[in-house]
């Protein structure tokens, strides 16, 4: 919930808040991963979402200014998506929070939609999680 509050706070602050908040980066497995990345869309129907069409913070700020949709992916040190957020017209449209098994498979997904409704799904390690709305 703290993360969702942070995300909502950032969206209220606007694009500059997103840019300032996302300036930290870290090294993982000899590849640079930023804790925050921006995307135009996702593909497939599996979970966690497969974010596509990566864009810069400046492009995300332009989307924010135009009121168009984009996604924010928050990555851990192993480049695993922890939460993802879809922004639309300057507000959170939906947000997923993910937890994983040690094997890397999805263990739990928490979805919060624009109305604040929450859905939590738990998965067995052998499950193939699908997108839920």
ABEGO torsion letter per residue (X at the ends): XAAAAAAAAAAAAEAAAAAAAAABBBBBGGBBBBABBBBABBBEABOBBBBBGBBBAAAAAAAAAAGBBBBBBBBBAAGBBABBBBBBGGBBABBBBBBBBAAGBBABBBBBBAAGBBBBBBBBAABBBBBBX
